[in-house]
Amino acid sequence: MPDDWRGDEFECLIRSAFAGAEPVASSGPVVSATERQIPVARGRLAYLVNQYPKVSHTFIRREILELEAQGWEVERFSLRGWADVLPDETDRSEQARTHYLLQRGVLPLLIASLGEFATRPLASFRGLLGVLRRTRPSLRPWPVHIVYWLEACYLARALRSQDLRHVHAHFGTNSAEVAMIAAALAEISFSFTVHGPEEFDRPEPLSLGHKAAQAAFVATISHYGRSQMMRWTPAAMWDKLKVVRCGLDSSFFPETLTAVVDTDQLVCVGRLSEQKGQLLLLDAIAAVVSNGRSVRLVLAGDGELRTAIEARCKVLGIEQHVHITGWIDSSEVARLILTSRALVLPSFAEGLPVVLMEALGLGRPVLTTYVAGIPELVIPGENGWLVPAGDTAALTEALSQLLDAPITQLNAMGARGRVRAEAMHDIVQQVAVLGACFADSLQSRRSTHAA
């Protein structure tokens, strides 16, 4: 899930202004996500993400690479992330192909904004006035929104210089704000993907309804996400809300499933944060241990709750039963899933966690919660366990059932999970849906200008 809401623009501007960093080179040759032959070119797009690439955003990387495999040319833009240390080699390659708006500090942004006012004074004034109006419901102070405006001016000029006619943002937070303003300045279309839960926690401060009204379309990663967007858009606009699920590539759908290992190891993959529910999971693990069951929990990830989690393990006396890996790459995530009995994710708030589809794709059952879009993928008794979020007793009981379940049952659940995950989250199919939305947006824009 995104960190967009934290708003690190000022910090990035200050650091980069004195860093003397050189701009990242333009994107190199197209890299396909698969070995399939690339079809006839579909068109050119810009993608804007608050931070790209990022360890927890591999689903965006997969989407971009598959778009290129299906004939789209994609220019990556990001606000932050040029100096991040990334464990995944593919992410490091993506980092070298990304244009960073804040990398050279505030001066290029100021120059771009002056250029916009000099060449398009009326549009620039209207855009800036709109930005200031949206500060009223926002939880961010007005100077932060001025930074969004500066970033948008810089992006708009980059879009024009590369003749990019559509820009797509991931997350309905500040990345969508910048993309929306830049698209208006460049007189092109824009769209964005809503993930949740951040957008649904703060729809009014984020002006989510206004962004949807201005967008050519809004992609949502589940029907639940679409329903939340329907709350903030008029019924007449609901047809522009499209369900485009996060996709998995063929590496998560092996031709032959690896049998579930008869082990007491469980894995929980995700950022160590309040919304993932790891502290509650520790209480349930302690209860399972006190009942005499053998269990080992691997927390794959890192984050702001790591210190609290480590402290809680000591209080509960389960340090020997819990291991925290820190950030790991995609191949290590897959290895941990395959060497574990099941994946456990007791989330309090979600969109639809990609790691659930990854585990099911690899043939492992999952234990998770009745939250957001999760029940669209996980069917109790068929491919996993679902418990009410925040219910320690229910989580403890489900863990006990999981640890006691025979391997034949777990293998059958994993096999059914694989079928469901592939049917719902195949990257080729989902990107084809997204590509059709892009094609419609570009065609509609051309028709409007021709008229």
C-alpha positions in Angstrom: 0.0 0.0 0.0 1.1 3.5 -0.7 3.1 5.9 1.4 1.7 8.8 -0.6 -0.2 10.3 2.3 3.0 11.0 4.3 3.9 13.8 1.9 7.7 13.8 1.7 7.9 16.3 -1.1 9.5 19.1 1.0 12.1 16.7 2.3 12.9 15.4 -1.1 13.2 18.9 -2.5 15.6 20.0 0.2 17.7 16.9 -0.1 17.9 16.9 -3.9 18.5 20.6 -4.2 21.9 20.2 -2.6 22.7 16.7 -3.8 23.8 17.8 -7.3 22.4 14.6 -8.7 22.3 14.1 -12.5 19.0 13.4 -14.2 18.2 9.7 -14.8 18.7 8.7 -18.4 15.7 8.2 -20.6 14.1 4.8 -20.8 15.9 2.3 -22.8 14.6 -0.4 -25.1 11.2 -2.0 -24.3 11.5 -4.9 -22.0 8.8 -7.6 -22.3 7.3 -9.3 -19.2 7.1 -12.6 -21.1 8.7 -14.3 -24.1 5.6 -13.7 -26.2 6.1 -11.8 -29.4 5.2 -8.1 -29.1 2.1 -7.2 -31.2 1.7 -4.1 -33.3 2.4 -1.0 -31.2 -0.7 0.1 -29.3 0.3 3.6 -28.3 2.4 5.6 -25.8 1.6 6.2 -22.1 3.0 7.9 -19.1 2.8 6.3 -15.6 3.2 8.3 -12.5 3.7 6.8 -9.0 4.6 8.5 -5.8 7.6 6.2 -5.3 8.7 3.8 -8.0 10.1 1.2 -8.0 9.3 0.0 -4.4 9.6 -3.3 -2.7 5.9 -3.5 -1.8 4.8 -2.3 -5.2 5.9 -5.2 -7.4 2.3 -5.3 -8.8 2.9 -2.0 -10.5 6.1 -3.2 -12.1 4.4 -6.3 -13.4 1.6 -4.2 -14.9 4.0 -1.9 -16.7 6.1 -4.7 -18.1 3.0 -6.6 -19.3 1.7 -3.4 -21.0 4.9 -3.2 -22.9 4.6 -6.9 -23.7 1.2 -6.2 -25.2 2.5 -3.4 -27.4 2.3 -0.2 -25.3 5.3 2.1 -24.8 5.4 3.3 -21.2 7.4 6.1 -19.8 7.8 5.9 -16.0 7.6 9.0 -13.8 8.0 9.1 -10.1 8.3 11.7 -7.4 10.7 9.8 -5.1 12.9 6.6 -5.1 15.9 7.4 -7.2 18.4 6.6 -4.3 16.5 3.7 -2.7 18.5 0.5 -2.1 16.4 -2.3 -3.8 16.9 -6.0 -3.2 15.3 -7.0 -6.4 17.4 -6.9 -9.6 14.3 -6.1 -11.8 13.4 -3.2 -9.5 17.0 -1.9 -9.9 16.5 -2.1 -13.7 13.2 -0.2 -13.5 14.9 2.5 -11.3 17.3 3.2 -14.1 14.4 3.7 -16.5 12.4 6.1 -14.4 12.2 9.9 -14.6 12.2 11.5 -11.2 10.4 14.8 -10.8 12.1 15.8 -7.5 15.6 14.6 -8.2 17.2 17.9 -9.1 15.5 20.0 -6.5 13.1 22.9 -6.7 14.7 25.0 -9.4 13.6 22.9 -12.4 10.1 22.9 -10.9 10.0 26.7 -10.6 11.3 27.2 -14.1 8.6 24.8 -15.4 5.9 26.7 -13.6 7.1 30.1 -14.9 7.1 28.6 -18.4 3.5 27.4 -18.0 2.4 30.9 -16.9 4.3 32.5 -19.8 2.9 30.3 -22.5 -0.5 29.3 -21.0 -1.4 32.0 -18.5 -5.2 31.4 -18.4 -5.0 27.6 -18.0 -2.2 28.0 -15.5 -4.2 30.5 -13.4 -7.2 28.2 -13.4 -5.2 25.2 -12.5 -3.5 27.0 -9.6 -6.8 28.3 -8.3 -8.2 24.8 -8.4 -5.3 23.6 -6.3 -5.8 26.2 -3.7 -9.5 25.5 -3.5 -8.8 21.8 -2.8 -6.7 22.8 0.2 -9.9 23.5 2.1 -11.0 19.9 2.8 -7.4 18.6 2.7 -5.5 17.6 5.8 -2.3 18.8 4.1 -1.3 22.5 4.5 -1.5 24.7 1.5 2.3 24.8 0.8 2.2 21.1 0.1 -0.5 21.6 -2.6 1.7 24.3 -4.1 4.4 21.7 -4.4 1.9 19.4 -6.2 1.3 22.3 -8.6 5.0 22.7 -9.3 5.4 19.0 -9.8 2.5 19.0 -12.2 4.0 21.9 -14.2 7.2 20.0 -14.6 5.4 16.8 -15.5 3.2 18.6 -18.1 6.2 19.9 -19.9 7.8 16.5 -19.9 4.6 15.0 -21.3 4.4 17.5 -24.1 8.1 17.1 -25.0 7.7 13.4 -25.4 4.3 13.7 -27.1 2.6 11.5 -24.4 -1.2 11.7 -24.8 -2.3 9.9 -21.6 -1.0 9.7 -18.0 -2.0 7.1 -15.5 -1.4 7.3 -11.8 -1.4 4.6 -9.2 -3.2 5.4 -5.9 -5.8 8.2 -5.6 -3.6 10.3 -3.4 -1.0 12.9 -4.4 0.1 11.0 -7.4 -3.4 11.3 -8.9 -3.5 14.9 -7.9 -0.3 15.7 -9.8 -1.4 13.6 -12.8 -4.7 15.3 -12.9 -3.2 18.8 -12.9 -0.5 17.9 -15.4 -3.0 16.4 -17.8 -5.2 19.5 -17.7 -2.1 21.7 -18.4 -0.9 19.4 -21.2 -4.5 19.0 -22.6 -4.3 15.2 -22.5 -6.4 12.5 -20.7 -5.6 11.0 -17.4 -6.7 8.1 -15.2 -5.8 6.5 -12.0 -6.0 3.2 -10.1 -7.5 3.2 -6.6 -6.2 0.5 -4.2 -7.3 1.3 -0.7 -7.5 1.5 2.2 -5.9 4.9 2.4 -8.2 6.5 -0.2 -11.3 5.1 1.4 -10.2 6.4 4.8 -9.9 9.9 3.6 -12.1 10.4 0.4 -13.1 14.0 1.1 -9.6 15.3 2.1 -8.2 13.6 -1.0 -11.0 15.2 -3.2 -11.5 11.6 -4.5 -14.8 12.5 -6.2 -13.3 15.4 -8.0 -10.4 13.4 -9.3 -12.9 10.7 -10.6 -14.9 13.4 -12.3 -11.9 14.7 -14.2 -10.5 11.2 -15.1 -11.2 9.4 -18.3 -11.7 6.3 -16.2 -10.8 5.0 -12.7 -9.5 1.5 -12.2 -10.4 -0.3 -9.0 -8.7 -3.5 -8.0 -11.9 -5.2 -6.7 -15.6 -4.9 -6.8 -15.4 -3.7 -3.2 -13.1 -0.9 -4.3 -15.5 0.0 -7.1 -18.4 0.1 -4.6 -16.4 2.6 -2.5 -15.8 4.8 -5.5 -19.5 4.6 -6.3 -20.1 6.3 -2.9 -18.2 9.4 -4.0 -19.3 9.7 -7.7 -22.7 10.4 -9.2 -24.5 7.4 -10.6 -24.2 8.9 -14.1 -20.4 8.4 -13.8 -20.4 4.8 -12.6 -19.7 3.5 -16.0 -16.2 5.0 -15.9 -15.3 2.9 -12.8 -13.6 -0.2 -14.1 -12.5 -3.3 -12.1 -9.0 -4.1 -13.2 -7.5 -6.6 -10.7 -3.8 -6.7 -9.8 -2.2 -9.4 -11.9 0.4 -12.2 -11.5 2.8 -13.3 -14.1 3.5 -17.0 -15.0 6.1 -17.4 -12.3 3.3 -17.5 -9.8 1.3 -20.1 -11.8 3.8 -23.0 -12.2 2.6 -25.9 -14.5 3.1 -28.4 -11.6 2.2 -27.4 -8.1 4.7 -28.1 -5.3 3.1 -30.2 -2.6 2.5 -28.5 0.8 5.4 -29.3 3.1 4.5 -31.0 6.4 5.9 -28.3 8.5 4.8 -26.1 11.4 6.1 -23.0 9.7 3.6 -20.2 8.7 4.5 -17.1 6.8 3.1 -13.6 7.0 4.2 -11.3 4.1 3.7 -7.6 4.3 4.8 -4.3 5.6 5.0 -4.3 9.4 2.3 -1.7 9.9 -0.9 -1.2 11.9 -3.2 -2.2 9.1 -1.7 -5.7 8.6 -2.6 -6.9 12.1 0.8 -8.5 13.0 0.5 -7.6 16.7 -2.8 -9.4 17.0 -1.2 -12.4 15.2 1.5 -12.5 17.9 -1.2 -12.9 20.6 -2.8 -15.7 18.6 0.6 -17.4 18.2 1.3 -17.2 21.9 -2.1 -18.8 22.6 -1.4 -21.6 20.2 2.0 -22.2 21.8 0.5 -22.2 25.3 -1.9 -24.9 24.1 1.1 -27.1 23.4 1.3 -26.8 19.6 4.5 -26.4 17.8 4.6 -23.4 15.4 7.1 -21.1 13.8 6.0 -17.8 12.3 8.1 -16.0 9.7 7.3 -12.3 9.3 8.5 -11.4 5.8 8.9 -7.7 5.5 9.8 -4.6 7.5 8.2 -1.3 8.6 7.4 1.1 11.3 6.0 -1.5 13.7 9.1 -3.7 13.8 10.3 -2.4 17.2 6.9 -2.8 18.7 6.6 -6.3 17.3 10.0 -7.4 18.6 9.1 -6.0 22.0 5.7 -7.8 22.0 7.5 -11.1 21.2 9.6 -10.7 24.3 6.6 -9.8 26.5 4.8 -12.9 25.2 7.9 -15.1 25.5 7.7 -16.3 21.9 11.0 -14.9 20.5 12.0 -18.4 19.5 8.8 -18.9 17.5 9.0 -15.7 15.5 11.5 -14.6 12.8 11.5 -11.3 11.0 13.3 -11.3 7.7 13.4 -7.6 6.8 12.7 -6.6 3.2 13.3 -9.5 0.7 13.0 -9.8 -3.1 10.2 -11.6 -5.0 12.0 -14.9 -5.4 12.6 -15.1 -1.6 8.9 -14.3 -1.0 8.0 -17.2 -3.3 10.5 -19.5 -1.6 9.1 -18.8 1.9 5.6 -19.4 0.7 6.5 -22.7 -0.8 8.4 -23.9 2.3 5.5 -22.9 4.6 2.3 -24.7 5.6 0.2 -21.7 4.6 0.2 -17.9 4.4 -1.4 -15.9 7.3 -2.5 -12.3 6.9 -4.8 -11.0 9.7 -5.3 -7.6 8.2 -7.4 -4.8 9.8 -7.7 -2.7 6.6 -6.9 -3.6 3.0 -7.6 -3.2 -0.7 -6.9 -6.8 -1.9 -3.4 -8.0 -0.8 -1.3 -9.2 -3.7 0.4 -11.7 -1.5 -2.8 -13.6 -1.1 -3.1 -14.1 -4.8 0.6 -15.1 -4.9 0.2 -17.7 -2.2 -2.9 -19.2 -3.8 -1.2 -19.1 -7.3 1.6 -21.2 -5.8 -0.8 -23.7 -4.3 -0.8 -22.6 -0.7 -4.0 -22.1 1.3 -4.3 -18.8 3.2 -5.7 -17.6 6.5 -6.9 -14.0 6.5 -9.8 -11.7 7.4 -13.2 -10.6 6.1 -11.9 -7.3 4.9 -12.6 -5.2 1.8 -12.0 -7.2 -1.4 -10.5 -10.3 0.3 -13.7 -12.4 0.3 -13.9 -12.0 -3.5 -10.8 -14.2 -3.7 -10.7 -16.3 -0.5 -13.6 -18.8 0.0 -13.7 -20.3 3.5 -13.2 -24.1 3.4 -12.4 -24.0 -0.3 -9.0 -22.3 -0.5 -8.4 -21.0 3.0 -9.8 -19.6 6.3 -11.5 -16.3 6.9 -11.9 -14.8 10.3 -13.4 -11.5 11.6 -10.7 -8.8 11.7 -9.5 -8.1 15.2 -11.0 -11.3 16.7 -8.1 -12.9 18.6 -10.1 -16.0 19.6 -11.3 -16.7 16.1 -7.8 -16.2 14.7 -6.4 -18.6 17.4 -9.0 -21.2 16.5 -8.3 -20.9 12.8 -4.5 -21.2 13.4 -5.1 -24.4 15.4 -7.3 -25.8 12.6 -4.6 -25.0 10.1 -1.9 -26.6 12.1 -4.0 -29.7 12.7 -5.2 -30.0 9.1 -3.9 -33.1 7.2 -1.6 -32.4 4.3 -4.0 -33.9 1.8 -6.6 -31.2 2.8 -4.1 -28.4 2.5 -3.0 -29.7 -0.9 -6.6 -29.8 -2.1 -7.3 -26.3 -0.8 -4.1 -25.0 -2.5 -5.0 -26.6 -5.8 -8.5 -24.9 -5.7 -6.8 -21.7 -4.7 -4.5 -21.9 -7.7 -7.5 -22.2 -10.1 -9.3 -19.3 -8.6 -6.2 -17.0 -8.5 -5.4 -17.7 -12.1 -8.9 -17.1 -13.2 -9.1 -13.8 -11.4 -5.6 -12.4 -11.5 -3.8 -13.5 -14.6 -1.7 -10.5 -15.6 -2.2 -11.0 -19.4 -6.0 -10.9 -19.0 -6.1 -8.0 -16.6 -3.7 -5.8 -18.5 -5.7 -6.5 -21.7 -8.7 -5.0 -19.8 -6.6 -2.0 -18.8 -5.2 -1.6 -22.2 -8.7 -1.4 -23.7 -9.5 1.4 -21.3 -6.4 3.3 -22.4 -7.2 2.8 -26.0 -10.8 4.0 -25.5 -9.5 7.1 -23.6 -7.0 8.0 -26.4 -9.6 7.4 -29.1 -12.1 9.6 -27.3 -9.6 12.3 -26.9 -8.7 12.2 -30.6 -12.4 12.3 -31.5 -13.0 15.3 -29.2 -10.1 17.3 -30.7 -11.1 16.3 -34.3 -14.6 17.7 -33.6 
